[in-house]
Amino acid sequence: MDSLNKLKQSVASDAVTQDSGLTRRSFLQMGGLGIAAAMMPRWSLAHIDSGFAYHYRLTAEPAKAELVPGFTTDVLAFNGDIPAPVIRAKQGQPVRIEFTNKLNEPTTIHWHGLRIPIEMDGVPFLSQKPIMPGETFVYEFTPPDAGTFWYHPHMNSTEQLGRGLVGAMVVEEAIKPDFDVDEVLILKHWHLDKKGGWKALTRPRYAARMGTPGEWGTANGVNNPRYNFRPGSRVRLRLANVDNTMTYQLRLKGVKAQVIAIDGNPVLNPFPFEGHKIGPGMRLDLAFVMPEAAVANNKVVLEYQLGKFGFPIANFASTSESALPKKPLPKLAMNPIPVPDIENAETLPFVFEWEGAISPVDEKGETHDTFWLINRRPWQGMGPGNIPDPVADLTLGKSYIFDLKNNTQYHHPIHIHGHTFLVLEIDGEPVTPFYTDTVLLGKNGRAKAAFVADNPGRWMYHCHVIEHMKTGLMGYVKVS
């Protein structure tokens, strides 16, 4: 209870600071709204200079990309680019994204991790009509939370995400922390052969297990890219796992780093980064001071581990410039997420497990694989006038504890839309409470996660291994 009380005090204190910061910034921006253009990272190409500070134009379209050096791959891409443009916003400031579908099939955009109105959540039929080819839909919302988020379709997800429709969204704090470097890396393994040709995005025997793995690893669309930072730079490294399948066991060699945020949400007390798993859909913010070249042997390496072996994701080299003056790493303000009333919360059990090996067959004799269940029930899909019952009917404003149990040997990153969990227990052991929108359940794992059902609507609730989601491990909760 002491940790929960400290969390309540910190959220309340930081909310006051954030509100006062927003007031100052709103006032300053009245005189000229060109501020957002200066914030764009070098690979963001979507911003519109319209007089509205956070205004973007996005398309989803077929494109070509050189993912494997020397070979061209047909992809699906936002604005025709791999990596997709970073959408940057400001906590408490409205953002507008004009999205046009240039695919030959319907699509949407889901803003993963953001607590926004249901009409903007991007789930076809549940929260909006599918965006048909040639149509434009305008997403408008005001993000209440700062952090690292991402965006992707919620239609034909195996294909659309798997072929490239994934991008990062960064919501900056109302009062921006004083980092010298703010770098975003989106991590993805592509289902490509050595010449950039597509391999199967899904295979039933893998979908019923861990998911079909990709073989060509990238960060920001590049295999093992290199970034150069000045010695002494206080670096904020934002990592987003946008993979369909892969859980990364991460480590950072050559420097001591701190975990400062999990899934976009600051941790109350940053802790040393000594390895951390992020499943599909999850994010991790690290902070470190870039060492001098001689100390770091000229580079810092981000790796993922498979067994005892480490494989490079990206490396960071120190430049030959003189080191910046020593300063402490900035501390992030907590997001204004309501702390649930644990003593009076209702506990709801959710069991994630396999279904039998019998798959439904349609009138053409084609099977529709169903492998996964939530509380003995697989997701049956939905369409106009065909919305299944929710897996839970929640009362607006009430606190709940979700008791999550994985009855399988495979990882399940369980993601909830429109809300943010407060994790209380993992595998039967209490943990220092932390906020997240995606709880990673390991082999036969269990977790208890609480939240206040304060956002009305029908909110998707699913495993973010895309093949698990598409073969049954999906549902929704209704808040009313």
N, C-alpha and C positions, 0 to 999 in steps of 0.2 A: 504493500500500500504506500510505503514511503516513496518508491519510484514513481507511482502514479500521481501522488501529490506534487512531486517535483515537476513532473510533466505538465500538470495543470497550471502550475505557477509560471513555468517557462512559456507555455503557449499564450497565457493571458498577458504576460509582460511583453513578449515579442509582438503580439497583435497591436498593442498600443504604439510601439515603435513603427510598425509597418503602416498603420493608419496615418501617423503624422508624416511619414515619408511620402506617402501617396499624395497627401494634400500639397506638400511643397512641390512635388513633381508635376502634379496637375496644373498648379499655378504657373510654373516655369514653362510648361509646354504650351500654354495659351499664346505665348508670344511667337512661337515658331515650332512646327511639328516635324522638322527634318531630323529629329534625334534618332529615329529608328534606323535610318539608312547608315549612319555611322556605326551602328552596332552589328551590322551584318558580317558574319564570318566570311572568309575568302571564297567559300564554295556555296554561298546562298545567293540564288538568282531569282527569287520569287517576289521580292518586295516591290510594291508599287509606290511611287512618289505622288501621293494623291492629296496630301494635307491631313490625312488620317494616319496617326503614328504607326499603327501596326496593321497594315493593309497588304494582303498578299493575293497573288493569282497563281493557281495551281492547275495543272492538267494531269490526267493519267493517260498514257499513250504508248503505243509500241515504239521501240527505239533500238539502237545498236550500241553496244559497249565493248570495250576491250578489257575484259576481266582477267583472262589468261593472256599474258603478254604475247603479242604477235598474232592473236586470233580475235575475230569479231563474233560476238554472241548476240542473238536476237533476244531482247529483254522487254519487260514492261517497266515504265519509269515515270516518276513524277517530273513534269516539265522536261521529259526526254533525257534526264541526267541521272547517272549513277556516280556518286551518291546523290540522293534527293536533296533539294534545298532544305536547309535548317530553317524552321519557322521559329523566330524569336519573338517573344512577347514580354510583357511586364506584369508582374503581380498586381491585380486590382485594376488593370487598364484594359479596355475593350480591344478585341482583335477581330479582324474580318478576313476571311479566306474565301475568295471566289473560285470555286472548283468546277472545272469542265471535264466531262467524261469523253475522252477521245478513243476509248476502247471500242471493240465490236460487241461488248456485252455489258450488262448493268454492273454498277459498282457503288461504293459509298466510301466515306472516310470516318474511321473511329479514332478519337483522340485519347490514346491509351494512358490511363492514370489520372486524367483530369476530372475534377468534380464540377461538372457543368450541367446545364439543363438537359433533360431527356431528349428534347427535340434536336439537339446538336450532337448526340452520342454516336450516330452513324451506323446503327444496326438496322438492316432492311426489315420492313414490316413492323418491327417492334417499336422503333422510334422514328423512322422516316420511310418514305417510299424509296425504292431503289432509284438511283440516278441512271437514267437510260442513256445509251450512246447519243452524243451530241448535246445533251442537256447540261445546264449549269445550275449548281446549288450553292447558295451562300451560307457558309458557316459563320456565325457570330456569337461570341461568348466573352465573358470576362473571367479569366482564371483566378481563383482565390488563392491558389498555392503556387509558390515558386519551386523550381526544380527541373530535373531532367525527365522528359516524357518522349513519346514518339507517336507516329501516326501511320495508319495502314487501312486497307479495305476490310470489310466484314462480309464480302461476297466472294464465292468461288475462291476461298482463302488459300487453299493449297497452291493453286496456280498463280493467283494474283500476288500474294506475298512471296511465294517461292521464286517467281520470275523477276522480282525487283521492286514491287510497290511497297516500300518501307522508307520511312524518313524520321529524322529527329526533330523534336520540338523542345526548345529551351525557354522556360519562363523565368526571367530574371527577378531577383528579389526587389522589393520596393526600394530598399536602400542597398545598392549593389555592394557585395563584399569586395575587398581590395586585393583580388588576385592579379598577378602580373600576366598570367596565361590562363585562358579558359578554352579548353580543347574538347571537342566532341568526337567520339569514335563509335560508329555503329558496327557491330560484329555480326558477320553472316558467313555461313558455309553454303556455297552454291553447289547445285547438283550438276556439275560439269565434268566432262572428260578432259584429257590433257590438251585437246585442241579447241576447247571452248564450246563443244557441242553438248546439248542437253541430255542428261540421263533422267530416268524416271524420278518424278518428284515424290511419288508415293508407291509403296508396294505393300499389299495386304499383310504379308507375314511380318513386316516391320511395323506397320501401323498398329498391329495388335500387340506390339512390344514397346520398344523405346521410340519408334518413329523412324522414318527413312532418312539416314544421315547424308548430308552433302559432303563433298570431297575437296572443294577448293575454298580455303579460308581467306577472308578479307576483313580489313578494317577500312571503312569508308570506300569500299569497292576496290581496294588495292591489297595485294598479298604482301604482308609484312612491310607496311610503309614506314618511312623514317621522318621524324619531326625534330627540328632543331630549336632548342631553347637556350636562352642566355643563362649562364651560371648564376645561382642565387635567385632565379625566378621562382615565385610561389605559384605553383601549377595546380589548377583544378582540372582534373581529368574526368570527363563524363563518359561512362561506358554504358552502351545500350545493346542488349542482346535481342536482335531482330530476326533471329533464326527461326525457321519452322519447327526445328526439332532439338537442336543441340543445347545441352547444359554445359556451361563453361566452368571449370575449376580454375580460377584465375590466381596468378601470383605476379609480383613485380620484382625484378632482380635489379640490383645496382643502386637502390635508394630505399630509405625508410619512408613509408607513406602511412597516412591515416585514412580511415573510412569516415567520411563526413556526411554522407546521405545514402539511404537505401531506397530504391525505387522512387527517386525524386524527393524523398522526405528526409530532412536533416535528422541526424541522431542527436539526442540530448547531450551526450558526451562522446566526442570522437574517440576512436580506439585504433590501435595499430593494425595495419593491414597485413595479415599473415596468411592470406589465402581466403578465398570466398567463392561460393558457387552462385552463379546467376543462370536461371533457367530461361527459356524463351519468354520474351516480354519483359524481363526484369532489367533493372538498371543499377548502377553503382557509381557513386561519386567519390573519387580519391583526391587527397591533397598531399603534395610533397614539395620540397625545395630542391630545385635542380642542382646537382653537385657540379663541381668543376671537372673538366675533362679528365685530369689525372686521377681524380678520386673515383670516378665512375667508369674508368677504363674506356672513356669516350662515349659510353652509351648506357641507357637504362632500357630494360627489355620487359615488355608485358607478354606473359606467356599463359597458355592454358595447358593443363596437365592431363595426360592420359596414363594412368598408372604412375610409374616412377619417372616418366619422360615428360619434358616440357617442350612445347611447340610455340615459336614466336608468333605473336599477333601484330605487334608494332614495336618499334624501338625509337628511343628519344636520345639525341646526341647533344652534348654541350657545345655551344659555339665558343669561338676563341676570344670573345669579348670579356672585358673585366667583369667580375661578379657584382651583382646588385647588392646594395647594403642589406644587412641582415634585418629581417622583420619577422614577427610571429605570423603563423598561418591564421588567416581570418576565421572567425567562427560564424556559422550560419544561424540565422533566426529561425525558430520553429514556425511551421505553417499553422494557420488558424483552424486546425481540425478539432472538432469537439471530442473531449475525452469521455468515453462511455462510462455510464454508471454501473460498475462491475457488480456491486452488491445486489442491485435490483434487475440485472440483465437476465433475459431469458436465453437459455442454452438450447441450440438446435443442432442435432447430429447430422453429419453428411459423410456418407461412406462412398468412396470411389473404388470401383472394382471392375473385373471382367464380366462380360456376358458370355453365354455359351457360344460355341463355334458355328451355330446355324445362322446364316445370313438370309435376309428377306430376298425374294426373287420377284421381279415385276412380270407383266404380261408378255414381255419380249424374251423372258428367260435370263435377263441380266440381274446379277446380284448387286445388292446395296449393302456393303459391309457395315456391320454394327458390332463393335467389340467392347464398348465401354458403357458404364452405368453410373449415375448419381442416385444413391438410395434406391437401387434396383430398377432404375428407370432410364432408358436411353433417350437421347434427343431425337425427335422424329422429324425435325425441320418445321418450317412455317411458311406461310404465304398469305396473300390477301384473304382475309376472313378466316384464316386457319392459324390461330395462335394457341399453342398448347397451354395447359395449366402451369402456373409457376411452381418451382420446387419449394418455395417458401412465400408466404403472404405476411408481410411485415407491417407494423403500425408506425406511421410517421412520428418521429421524435423519440421512439423507444430504443433502448440499448439492447443489443443482442451479442451473444457469444456463439460463434460458429465452431463446433467441435469437428475438425476435419480429420478424416482417417483414410489412409491409403492402404487398401488391402491387396496391393500388387507389389512386384519387385522393381517397378519402373518409376522414374521421376514424374511428378505431376505438378507443374506450376499453376496453382489455382488462382485465377484472376477474377475480381469483381469490378463491374463498371459503376461509375457514379459515386463511389464511396471509397474510403480508405480504412483498411484494417489496422487495429492495434494488436500486435502479436504478444500473447501473454505466456504461452508455453510451447515448447517444441519437444516432441518425443517424451512427453510426460514430465519434463523438467521446466521449472519456471525460468524465464529469461528476462533480462532488462527490457521492458516494453519498448517496442519500436513500431513505427508506422510503415505500412507497405500496402500496395494494391494487389500484390501477387505473392502468395505464400507457397514456397517450394516444399513439397512433401517428398521425402526420400523413400527408399525401399521400405515398405511396411511402416511408413512414417505417420506421425500424428502431430497436430498442432491445434492450439486454441487461439482464436483471433476474434476480437470484439470490435464493434463499431456502433455508432448512432445512426439509425435509419432516418437521416434528415433530408434526403433528396428524393422527392416523389417521382415515381415512374416505374417502368418495367425495365430492369437492369440485367443484362447478360451476366452470367456467372459460369465460368468454364475453365477447363484446362487449356493452357496456351501452347502445348504441343499441338500443332495445327491438325495433324492426322488423328489425334485423340479426340479433339473437339469435333472434327468432321465425322467421326464414327461413333458418336454417342455421348462423349463426356462434355455435355453442355446443357445448360438450362437457364432459367432466369428467376430473379426474385422480384416480387411486386411490393412496392412501398406506397401505402395509401392511408 
